[in-house]
Amino acid sequence: MDTFLGRENETMKVTRITTPAEIPVPAVRRISERQLHDEINYHRAEKLTKKMLEKGLITADECDKILAETRRIFVPVLAEIL
C-alpha cells in the first residue's frame, strides 16, 4: 500500500511549466525636459526651505506655506511616486 501524507492510492497530476510566468510590467511614464527641470527645481527649493527652518530663519508654519507654494509652482512628478 502506497501512502503519502496519509493519502492512500491517490493519483496526482503533475504539470510541467515550460515558459516562465509573465511578470506585469508597469507602464512607462515619460517626462518632458520641462518637467525634469521643474522636478530638480522643486527638490532644490524644498532642500533650501528645510535648511532655513533648521537654522531658525523661518517658522514651521512659514515652511509649510513655502513648500505648498513650491509644489503649486513646480508640480513635482517624481515626488508623487515617493
Buried (B, 14 or more C-beta within 10 A) or exposed (E): EEEEEEEEEEEEEEEEEEEEEEEEEEEEEEEEEEBEEBBEBBBEBBEEBBEBBEEEEBEEEEBEEBBEEBBEEBEBBBEEEE
